[in-house]
Amino acid sequence: MKKKFPKFKSDAEAEAFVSSADLSEYDFSKFKPVRFEFQAKTERVNMRLPAELLNAVRKKAKAAGMPYQRFIRATLEHAVSAKK
């Protein structure tokens, strides 16, 4: 049985662990890929949506494990970067 991955209180603590640990001993099966958002958000968009659409977006965002505004941003980014 593989070990559970420990939780860390700081980046330095995590870096120290990763630099010396044998990661093959740990269970990563429950990990999910994460896209980090490094760009500053400097612009703002306001829009009106039907309540049903907003509720559906919130439900999808919750299922994806993220805030609904981040979900909307990710959906927009995917739409504009998709190859035609």
matplotlib code that plots the C-alpha trace (Angstrom):
import matplotlib.pyplot as plt

x = [0.0, 1.3, 1.7, -0.6, 1.0, 1.6, 0.2, 2.6, 2.3, 4.6, 6.2, 9.6, 8.4, 7.0, 10.2, 12.4, 10.2, 10.2, 13.9, 14.6, 11.6, 11.2, 7.9, 7.3, 6.2, 3.2, -0.3, -1.1, -4.3, -6.6, -4.6, -6.2, -4.3, -4.4, -3.9, -2.2, -3.2, -0.1, -1.4, -2.8, -6.5, -6.6, -9.8, -13.4, -16.5, -20.1, -22.9, -26.5, -27.4, -30.7, -31.0, -31.2, -27.9, -26.1, -27.4, -26.2, -22.7, -22.5, -23.5, -20.8, -18.2, -19.1, -18.7, -15.3, -14.3, -13.8, -15.5, -18.0, -16.1, -12.9, -15.0, -16.3, -12.8, -11.5, -14.4, -13.6, -9.9, -10.7, -13.1, -10.6, -7.6, -9.5, -8.2, -10.8]
y = [0.0, 3.4, 6.3, 9.3, 12.5, 14.8, 18.4, 21.3, 24.7, 26.5, 26.2, 25.9, 22.9, 21.3, 21.9, 20.4, 17.3, 16.9, 17.3, 14.4, 12.1, 9.0, 10.0, 6.5, 5.5, 7.8, 7.5, 10.2, 8.6, 11.2, 14.2, 16.3, 18.5, 22.2, 25.1, 27.9, 31.5, 33.7, 36.6, 39.5, 40.2, 43.8, 44.1, 43.6, 42.3, 42.7, 40.8, 39.9, 36.2, 34.4, 32.9, 29.4, 29.8, 31.2, 28.4, 25.8, 27.5, 27.5, 23.8, 22.9, 25.0, 23.2, 19.8, 20.9, 22.1, 25.7, 29.1, 29.9, 33.1, 31.1, 28.4, 31.1, 32.5, 28.9, 28.3, 31.5, 30.7, 27.3, 28.7, 31.2, 28.9, 25.9, 25.0, 25.2]
z = [0.0, -1.0, 1.5, 1.6, 0.4, 3.4, 3.6, 3.9, 5.5, 3.1, -0.4, 1.3, 3.3, 0.1, -1.8, 0.9, 1.0, -2.8, -3.0, -0.7, -0.9, -3.0, -4.7, -6.0, -2.5, -2.5, -3.9, -6.4, -7.7, -6.2, -7.4, -10.1, -12.6, -11.8, -14.1, -12.3, -13.2, -13.3, -15.4, -13.5, -14.0, -14.9, -16.9, -15.9, -17.7, -16.5, -18.1, -17.5, -17.7, -17.3, -13.8, -15.2, -17.1, -14.1, -11.9, -14.5, -14.6, -10.8, -10.8, -13.4, -11.5, -8.2, -9.9, -11.3, -7.8, -8.5, -8.0, -10.8, -11.9, -12.4, -14.2, -16.6, -17.2, -17.9, -20.3, -22.2, -22.3, -23.7, -26.3, -27.7, -27.7, -29.3, -32.7, -35.5]

ax = plt.figure().add_subplot(projection="3d")
ax.plot(x, y, z, "-o")
ax.set_aspect("equal")
plt.show()
